[in-house]
């Protein structure tokens, strides 16, 4: 089973990729953004929790300027809220925002799925099949943490295979907002197995070059997840998860 520490490491790597930085080019600002963002995604910092720039400056032995710059990066990616004349805080998403994110992702991923089915090289479809094998391994072990990160990699390969880089950039701009709720959704009874089945059917549709089926599977997967998440918002006034996907 993936440890919390390993999951934190995965979160950090994804944040650096999304903000366009790799480990050999990371600065103090991007290091801070990756650390704090990973703690928000992993809910070490819970939704709505204040982010004290003085404490963070002390933690990183720096001035408050790099802290402010790092938090502004995270605000752009939807992980931090910076209200006027108040402390920054970990973002809390309302149900309308979550619904907008999921519907937007579903629509874009439908286009991407169609493009993969119609235009992807055989080698790219083979990469998706190999990643599916990894998802099956984690799914059979009921390792939700590992499954989530492998699933993020699946969707990254999926976007690359489509060749639709415009859609990929927009989808990636929503990614960090989706991870915590995606992990919660996949933890529901039967949801991991259903997700695996969707991925198996999706890859088969790609192999058969069936664009309509691939698009329908992609939309159904995301709308089912959204329905589960909406139900959770109905059950509690303030959700215990702060990002969506």
Secondary structure by P-SEA (a helix, b strand, c coil): cccaaaaaaaaaaaaaaaaccccccccaaaaaaaaaaaaaaaccccccccccaaaaaaaacccaaaaaaaaaaaaaaccbbbccccccccccccaaaaaaaaaaaaaaaaaaaaaaaccccaaaaaaaaaaaaaaaaaaaacaaaaaaaaaaaaaaaaaaaacaaaaaaaaaaacccccaaaaaaaaccaaaaaaaaaaaaaaaaaaaccaaaaaaaaaaaaaaaaaaaaaaaaacccccccccc
